[in-house]
């Protein structure tokens, strides 16, 4: 589903640069398709956001704020924080 006309995000959009060693949604979709799972870039994004929502649900449930986990999951600052935590775990 495209963004509504005139929609702007409060904190921008999550992006990756090639020098970070990350793959874009399109590159992820190509790797998955080459591996036998035919998906496109929007499906890769949806799968990623579904995982972020699961993490955000746990974070929000332990917090006293009445935050919407969907809003938290789509926030690029939250996604960057999760990426940094995952990188620390993998090192």
N, CA, C and O atoms as CSV, one atom per row, in Angstrom:
chain,resi,resn,atom,element,x,y,z
A,1,UNK,N,N,0.851,-1.155,0.000
A,1,UNK,CA,C,0.000,0.000,0.000
A,1,UNK,C,C,0.910,1.235,0.000
A,1,UNK,O,O,1.799,1.349,0.844
A,2,UNK,N,N,0.693,2.145,-0.932
A,2,UNK,CA,C,1.536,3.345,-0.960
A,2,UNK,C,C,1.199,4.280,0.186
A,2,UNK,O,O,0.122,4.214,0.779
A,3,UNK,N,N,2.154,5.152,0.479
A,3,UNK,CA,C,1.926,6.158,1.511
A,3,UNK,C,C,0.839,7.125,1.041
A,3,UNK,O,O,0.781,7.455,-0.144
A,4,UNK,N,N,-0.012,7.578,1.941
A,4,UNK,CA,C,-1.021,8.562,1.551
A,4,UNK,C,C,-0.358,9.831,1.032
A,4,UNK,O,O,0.714,10.216,1.500
A,5,UNK,N,N,-0.990,10.469,0.078
A,5,UNK,CA,C,-0.433,11.686,-0.501
A,5,UNK,C,C,-0.276,12.742,0.592
A,5,UNK,O,O,-1.204,13.014,1.353
A,6,UNK,N,N,0.898,13.319,0.651
A,6,UNK,CA,C,1.168,14.346,1.644
A,6,UNK,C,C,1.640,13.801,2.975
A,6,UNK,O,O,1.855,14.578,3.905
A,7,UNK,N,N,1.811,12.478,3.102
A,7,UNK,CA,C,2.250,11.872,4.361
A,7,UNK,C,C,3.723,12.170,4.595
A,7,UNK,O,O,4.545,12.018,3.691
A,8,UNK,N,N,4.051,12.590,5.793
A,8,UNK,CA,C,5.450,12.745,6.183
A,8,UNK,C,C,5.647,12.088,7.537
A,8,UNK,O,O,4.794,12.182,8.420
A,9,UNK,N,N,6.765,11.430,7.687
A,9,UNK,CA,C,7.098,10.774,8.942
A,9,UNK,C,C,7.726,11.786,9.883
A,9,UNK,O,O,8.466,12.669,9.448
A,10,UNK,N,N,7.435,11.663,11.166
A,10,UNK,CA,C,7.983,12.593,12.150
A,10,UNK,C,C,9.494,12.502,12.262
A,10,UNK,O,O,10.158,13.516,12.476
A,11,UNK,N,N,10.047,11.310,12.121
A,11,UNK,CA,C,11.476,11.115,12.346
A,11,UNK,C,C,12.194,10.594,11.110
A,11,UNK,O,O,13.273,10.014,11.225
A,12,UNK,N,N,11.620,10.787,9.939
A,12,UNK,CA,C,12.260,10.342,8.706
A,12,UNK,C,C,11.973,8.874,8.445
A,12,UNK,O,O,11.064,8.278,9.022
A,13,UNK,N,N,12.767,8.323,7.570
A,13,UNK,CA,C,12.593,6.935,7.161
A,13,UNK,C,C,13.903,6.200,7.348
A,13,UNK,O,O,14.978,6.785,7.213
A,14,UNK,N,N,13.815,4.911,7.661
A,14,UNK,CA,C,15.024,4.111,7.854
A,14,UNK,C,C,15.696,3.886,6.517
A,14,UNK,O,O,15.059,3.463,5.552
A,15,UNK,N,N,16.974,4.168,6.465
A,15,UNK,CA,C,17.762,3.922,5.265
A,15,UNK,C,C,19.067,3.267,5.676
A,15,UNK,O,O,19.478,3.349,6.833
A,16,UNK,N,N,19.705,2.626,4.738
A,16,UNK,CA,C,21.007,2.024,4.999
A,16,UNK,C,C,21.958,2.493,3.920
A,16,UNK,O,O,21.554,2.742,2.785
A,17,UNK,N,N,23.216,2.611,4.278
A,17,UNK,CA,C,24.224,2.938,3.277
A,17,UNK,C,C,25.060,1.701,3.015
A,17,UNK,O,O,25.200,0.839,3.883
A,18,UNK,N,N,25.607,1.619,1.833
A,18,UNK,CA,C,26.342,0.423,1.443
A,18,UNK,C,C,27.607,0.238,2.275
A,18,UNK,O,O,28.076,-0.890,2.432
A,19,UNK,N,N,28.168,1.320,2.812
A,19,UNK,CA,C,29.386,1.186,3.600
A,19,UNK,C,C,29.121,0.630,4.998
A,19,UNK,O,O,30.072,0.349,5.727
A,20,UNK,N,N,27.863,0.465,5.390
A,20,UNK,CA,C,27.535,-0.151,6.677
A,20,UNK,C,C,27.499,-1.667,6.558
A,20,UNK,O,O,27.366,-2.359,7.567
A,21,UNK,N,N,27.615,-2.193,5.350
A,21,UNK,CA,C,27.571,-3.632,5.154
A,21,UNK,C,C,26.173,-4.211,5.239
A,21,UNK,O,O,26.014,-5.416,5.435
A,22,UNK,N,N,25.158,-3.373,5.093
A,22,UNK,CA,C,23.768,-3.816,5.175
A,22,UNK,C,C,23.193,-3.987,3.782
A,22,UNK,O,O,23.678,-3.395,2.818
A,23,UNK,N,N,22.164,-4.794,3.688
A,23,UNK,CA,C,21.463,-4.986,2.430
A,23,UNK,C,C,20.189,-4.158,2.418
A,23,UNK,O,O,19.552,-3.967,3.454
A,24,UNK,N,N,19.823,-3.667,1.243
A,24,UNK,CA,C,18.555,-2.974,1.090
A,24,UNK,C,C,17.449,-4.022,0.974
A,24,UNK,O,O,17.734,-5.209,0.818
A,25,UNK,N,N,16.193,-3.590,1.049
A,25,UNK,CA,C,15.083,-4.529,0.915
A,25,UNK,C,C,15.130,-5.205,-0.449
A,25,UNK,O,O,14.832,-6.395,-0.554
A,26,UNK,N,N,15.494,-4.478,-1.484
A,26,UNK,CA,C,15.576,-5.053,-2.827
A,26,UNK,C,C,16.676,-6.121,-2.888
A,26,UNK,O,O,16.483,-7.178,-3.489
A,27,UNK,N,N,17.811,-5.847,-2.273
A,27,UNK,CA,C,18.905,-6.823,-2.261
A,27,UNK,C,C,18.527,-8.064,-1.449
A,27,UNK,O,O,18.874,-9.183,-1.828
A,28,UNK,N,N,17.825,-7.873,-0.348
A,28,UNK,CA,C,17.353,-9.007,0.444
A,28,UNK,C,C,16.411,-9.866,-0.380
A,28,UNK,O,O,16.503,-11.093,-0.362
A,29,UNK,N,N,15.495,-9.213,-1.110
A,29,UNK,CA,C,14.538,-9.938,-1.952
A,29,UNK,C,C,15.260,-10.726,-3.040
A,29,UNK,O,O,14.864,-11.848,-3.355
A,30,UNK,N,N,16.311,-10.154,-3.616
A,30,UNK,CA,C,17.069,-10.861,-4.652
A,30,UNK,C,C,17.765,-12.090,-4.077
A,30,UNK,O,O,17.758,-13.152,-4.698
A,31,UNK,N,N,18.364,-11.955,-2.899
A,31,UNK,CA,C,19.027,-13.092,-2.254
A,31,UNK,C,C,18.013,-14.181,-1.938
A,31,UNK,O,O,18.273,-15.360,-2.179
A,32,UNK,N,N,16.857,-13.795,-1.400
A,32,UNK,CA,C,15.823,-14.773,-1.064
A,32,UNK,C,C,15.290,-15.466,-2.319
A,32,UNK,O,O,15.048,-16.673,-2.305
A,33,UNK,N,N,15.108,-14.711,-3.397
A,33,UNK,CA,C,14.626,-15.288,-4.647
A,33,UNK,C,C,15.651,-16.260,-5.211
A,33,UNK,O,O,15.289,-17.334,-5.690
A,34,UNK,N,N,16.922,-15.895,-5.159
A,34,UNK,CA,C,17.979,-16.796,-5.621
A,34,UNK,C,C,18.028,-18.074,-4.786
A,34,UNK,O,O,18.417,-19.131,-5.282
A,35,UNK,N,N,17.635,-17.973,-3.530
A,35,UNK,CA,C,17.608,-19.125,-2.637
A,35,UNK,C,C,16.352,-19.975,-2.760
A,35,UNK,O,O,16.230,-20.998,-2.086
A,36,UNK,N,N,15.424,-19.567,-3.607
A,36,UNK,CA,C,14.221,-20.361,-3.835
A,36,UNK,C,C,12.949,-19.789,-3.237
A,36,UNK,O,O,11.868,-20.318,-3.493
A,37,UNK,N,N,13.042,-18.725,-2.446
A,37,UNK,CA,C,11.857,-18.085,-1.873
A,37,UNK,C,C,11.556,-16.836,-2.683
A,37,UNK,O,O,12.202,-15.805,-2.500
A,38,UNK,N,N,10.581,-16.922,-3.575
A,38,UNK,CA,C,10.302,-15.799,-4.455
A,38,UNK,C,C,9.541,-14.715,-3.705
A,38,UNK,O,O,8.356,-14.867,-3.407
A,39,UNK,N,N,10.237,-13.612,-3.400
A,39,UNK,CA,C,9.603,-12.470,-2.749
A,39,UNK,C,C,10.090,-11.198,-3.418
A,39,UNK,O,O,11.126,-11.193,-4.083
A,40,UNK,N,N,9.341,-10.124,-3.240
A,40,UNK,CA,C,9.773,-8.831,-3.771
A,40,UNK,C,C,10.192,-7.928,-2.609
A,40,UNK,O,O,10.097,-8.316,-1.445
A,41,UNK,N,N,10.654,-6.728,-2.938
A,41,UNK,CA,C,11.201,-5.840,-1.905
A,41,UNK,C,C,10.160,-5.411,-0.886
A,41,UNK,O,O,10.487,-5.235,0.288
A,42,UNK,N,N,8.922,-5.240,-1.303
A,42,UNK,CA,C,7.909,-4.818,-0.333
A,42,UNK,C,C,7.580,-5.950,0.640
A,42,UNK,O,O,7.265,-5.692,1.802
A,43,UNK,N,N,7.648,-7.199,0.179
A,43,UNK,CA,C,7.446,-8.329,1.078
A,43,UNK,C,C,8.591,-8.413,2.077
A,43,UNK,O,O,8.368,-8.700,3.254
A,44,UNK,N,N,9.816,-8.165,1.617
A,44,UNK,CA,C,10.975,-8.167,2.518
A,44,UNK,C,C,10.798,-7.101,3.597
A,44,UNK,O,O,11.099,-7.340,4.767
A,45,UNK,N,N,10.311,-5.928,3.203
A,45,UNK,CA,C,10.070,-4.849,4.169
A,45,UNK,C,C,8.983,-5.253,5.163
A,45,UNK,O,O,9.119,-5.019,6.364
A,46,UNK,N,N,7.908,-5.859,4.666
A,46,UNK,CA,C,6.818,-6.271,5.548
A,46,UNK,C,C,7.269,-7.317,6.553
A,46,UNK,O,O,6.867,-7.270,7.715
A,47,UNK,N,N,8.098,-8.260,6.124
A,47,UNK,CA,C,8.625,-9.280,7.036
A,47,UNK,C,C,9.498,-8.620,8.099
A,47,UNK,O,O,9.416,-8.954,9.281
A,48,UNK,N,N,10.333,-7.681,7.664
A,48,UNK,CA,C,11.201,-6.960,8.605
A,48,UNK,C,C,10.360,-6.194,9.621
A,48,UNK,O,O,10.633,-6.257,10.820
A,49,UNK,N,N,9.337,-5.468,9.156
A,49,UNK,CA,C,8.500,-4.691,10.072
A,49,UNK,C,C,7.698,-5.592,11.013
A,49,UNK,O,O,7.436,-5.216,12.155
A,50,UNK,N,N,7.313,-6.767,10.544
A,50,UNK,CA,C,6.613,-7.706,11.424
A,50,UNK,C,C,7.525,-8.110,12.580
A,50,UNK,O,O,7.083,-8.186,13.726
A,51,UNK,N,N,8.795,-8.369,12.279
A,51,UNK,CA,C,9.752,-8.713,13.329
A,51,UNK,C,C,9.964,-7.533,14.277
A,51,UNK,O,O,10.051,-7.723,15.490
A,52,UNK,N,N,10.049,-6.316,13.734
A,52,UNK,CA,C,10.222,-5.124,14.571
A,52,UNK,C,C,9.012,-4.928,15.479
A,52,UNK,O,O,9.161,-4.506,16.626
A,53,UNK,N,N,7.814,-5.231,14.975
A,53,UNK,CA,C,6.607,-5.090,15.797
A,53,UNK,C,C,6.618,-6.068,16.969
A,53,UNK,O,O,6.177,-5.732,18.068
A,54,UNK,N,N,7.123,-7.277,16.732
A,54,UNK,CA,C,7.196,-8.260,17.813
A,54,UNK,C,C,8.127,-7.761,18.917
A,54,UNK,O,O,7.823,-7.892,20.103
A,55,UNK,N,N,9.250,-7.195,18.521
A,55,UNK,CA,C,10.185,-6.653,19.508
A,55,UNK,C,C,9.567,-5.444,20.199
A,55,UNK,O,O,9.654,-5.310,21.419
A,56,UNK,N,N,8.937,-4.560,19.414
A,56,UNK,CA,C,8.335,-3.349,19.975
A,56,UNK,C,C,7.219,-3.696,20.955
A,56,UNK,O,O,7.055,-3.011,21.965
A,57,UNK,N,N,6.449,-4.748,20.677
A,57,UNK,CA,C,5.385,-5.164,21.602
A,57,UNK,C,C,5.957,-5.512,22.964
A,57,UNK,O,O,5.381,-5.147,23.989
A,58,UNK,N,N,7.086,-6.214,22.988
A,58,UNK,CA,C,7.719,-6.578,24.255
A,58,UNK,C,C,8.257,-5.342,24.973
A,58,UNK,O,O,8.126,-5.221,26.191
A,59,UNK,N,N,8.858,-4.432,24.221
A,59,UNK,CA,C,9.422,-3.216,24.821
A,59,UNK,C,C,8.316,-2.341,25.385
A,59,UNK,O,O,8.425,-1.840,26.504
A,60,UNK,N,N,7.260,-2.158,24.618
A,60,UNK,CA,C,6.160,-1.283,25.047
A,60,UNK,C,C,5.419,-1.896,26.232
A,60,UNK,O,O,4.958,-1.169,27.112
A,61,UNK,N,N,5.299,-3.217,26.268
A,61,UNK,CA,C,4.558,-3.844,27.374
A,61,UNK,C,C,5.287,-3.702,28.707
A,61,UNK,O,O,4.655,-3.763,29.762
A,62,UNK,N,N,6.617,-3.511,28.675
A,62,UNK,CA,C,7.370,-3.329,29.913
A,62,UNK,C,C,7.485,-1.859,30.314
A,62,UNK,O,O,7.973,-1.539,31.398
A,63,UNK,N,N,7.035,-0.978,29.438
A,63,UNK,CA,C,7.117,0.460,29.688
A,63,UNK,C,C,5.778,0.949,30.227
A,63,UNK,O,O,4.732,0.383,29.908
A,64,UNK,N,N,5.808,1.993,31.038
A,64,UNK,CA,C,4.578,2.543,31.600
A,64,UNK,C,C,3.847,3.478,30.629
A,64,UNK,O,O,2.692,3.833,30.866
A,65,UNK,N,N,4.502,3.871,29.556
A,65,UNK,CA,C,3.860,4.759,28.576
A,65,UNK,C,C,2.798,4.013,27.791
A,65,UNK,O,O,2.825,2.786,27.700
A,66,UNK,N,N,1.879,4.748,27.237
A,66,UNK,CA,C,0.870,4.168,26.368
A,66,UNK,C,C,1.284,4.368,24.922
A,66,UNK,O,O,0.593,5.046,24.161
A,67,UNK,N,N,2.410,3.781,24.541
A,67,UNK,CA,C,2.939,3.903,23.182
A,67,UNK,C,C,2.307,2.847,22.293
A,67,UNK,O,O,1.998,1.741,22.735
A,68,UNK,N,N,2.123,3.212,21.034
A,68,UNK,CA,C,1.629,2.276,20.039
A,68,UNK,C,C,2.819,1.490,19.486
A,68,UNK,O,O,3.734,2.090,18.923
A,69,UNK,N,N,2.830,0.157,19.633
A,69,UNK,CA,C,3.968,-0.625,19.164
A,69,UNK,C,C,4.207,-0.499,17.664
A,69,UNK,O,O,5.349,-0.609,17.216
A,70,UNK,N,N,3.157,-0.272,16.878
A,70,UNK,CA,C,3.329,-0.107,15.435
A,70,UNK,C,C,4.118,1.155,15.121
A,70,UNK,O,O,4.976,1.152,14.238
A,71,UNK,N,N,3.830,2.232,15.843
A,71,UNK,CA,C,4.553,3.486,15.646
A,71,UNK,C,C,6.008,3.322,16.069
A,71,UNK,O,O,6.917,3.802,15.392
A,72,UNK,N,N,6.218,2.649,17.183
A,72,UNK,CA,C,7.578,2.411,17.671
A,72,UNK,C,C,8.355,1.567,16.670
A,72,UNK,O,O,9.509,1.877,16.373
A,73,UNK,N,N,7.749,0.509,16.145
A,73,UNK,CA,C,8.425,-0.408,15.219
A,73,UNK,C,C,8.843,0.286,13.931
A,73,UNK,O,O,9.869,-0.067,13.349
A,74,UNK,N,N,8.074,1.259,13.476
A,74,UNK,CA,C,8.382,1.938,12.224
A,74,UNK,C,C,9.316,3.128,12.408
A,74,UNK,O,O,9.744,3.736,11.427
A,75,UNK,N,N,9.632,3.462,13.640
A,75,UNK,CA,C,10.530,4.580,13.920
A,75,UNK,C,C,11.963,4.185,13.568
A,75,UNK,O,O,12.469,3.199,14.103
A,76,UNK,N,N,12.634,4.930,12.679
A,76,UNK,CA,C,13.998,4.570,12.288
A,76,UNK,C,C,14.983,4.584,13.452
A,76,UNK,O,O,15.988,3.873,13.416
A,77,UNK,N,N,14.710,5.379,14.480
A,77,UNK,CA,C,15.591,5.388,15.650
A,77,UNK,C,C,15.516,4.059,16.387
A,77,UNK,O,O,16.539,3.550,16.844
A,78,UNK,N,N,14.322,3.491,16.509
A,78,UNK,CA,C,14.143,2.193,17.141
A,78,UNK,C,C,14.825,1.105,16.318
A,78,UNK,O,O,15.510,0.242,16.869
A,79,UNK,N,N,14.639,1.144,15.002
A,79,UNK,CA,C,15.250,0.152,14.126
A,79,UNK,C,C,16.773,0.210,14.200
A,79,UNK,O,O,17.438,-0.825,14.193
A,80,UNK,N,N,17.316,1.409,14.269
A,80,UNK,CA,C,18.766,1.559,14.381
A,80,UNK,C,C,19.270,1.013,15.710
A,80,UNK,O,O,20.323,0.377,15.763
A,81,UNK,N,N,18.528,1.256,16.774
A,81,UNK,CA,C,18.922,0.747,18.094
A,81,UNK,C,C,18.912,-0.776,18.111
A,81,UNK,O,O,19.820,-1.391,18.669
A,82,UNK,N,N,17.907,-1.387,17.512
A,82,UNK,CA,C,17.839,-2.846,17.434
A,82,UNK,C,C,18.994,-3.384,16.599
A,82,UNK,O,O,19.581,-4.411,16.940
A,83,UNK,N,N,19.321,-2.698,15.511
A,83,UNK,CA,C,20.437,-3.127,14.661
A,83,UNK,C,C,21.746,-3.082,15.435
A,83,UNK,O,O,22.560,-4.000,15.331
A,84,UNK,N,N,21.954,-2.030,16.207
A,84,UNK,CA,C,23.174,-1.909,17.003
A,84,UNK,C,C,23.254,-3.009,18.066
A,84,UNK,O,O,24.326,-3.569,18.299
A,85,UNK,N,N,22.129,-3.317,18.709
A,85,UNK,CA,C,22.110,-4.394,19.706
A,85,UNK,C,C,22.417,-5.741,19.062
A,85,UNK,O,O,23.176,-6.539,19.612
A,86,UNK,N,N,21.825,-5.993,17.890
A,86,UNK,CA,C,22.082,-7.253,17.193
A,86,UNK,C,C,23.540,-7.365,16.776
A,86,UNK,O,O,24.127,-8.444,16.850
A,87,UNK,N,N,24.131,-6.250,16.335
A,87,UNK,CA,C,25.535,-6.262,15.937
A,87,UNK,C,C,26.444,-6.575,17.132
A,87,UNK,O,O,27.434,-7.293,16.988
A,88,UNK,N,N,26.110,-6.040,18.300
A,88,UNK,CA,C,26.891,-6.318,19.506
A,88,UNK,C,C,26.793,-7.794,19.895
A,88,UNK,O,O,27.779,-8.401,20.315
A,89,UNK,N,N,25.611,-8.353,19.753
A,89,UNK,CA,C,25.406,-9.763,20.110
A,89,UNK,C,C,26.212,-10.655,19.173
A,89,UNK,O,O,26.807,-11.640,19.611
A,90,UNK,N,N,26.235,-10.318,17.895
A,90,UNK,CA,C,26.911,-11.162,16.894
A,90,UNK,C,C,28.425,-11.031,16.959
A,90,UNK,O,O,29.136,-11.895,16.444
A,91,UNK,N,N,28.934,-9.975,17.578
A,91,UNK,CA,C,30.395,-9.813,17.651
A,91,UNK,C,C,30.958,-10.639,18.702
A,91,UNK,O,O,32.171,-10.632,18.910
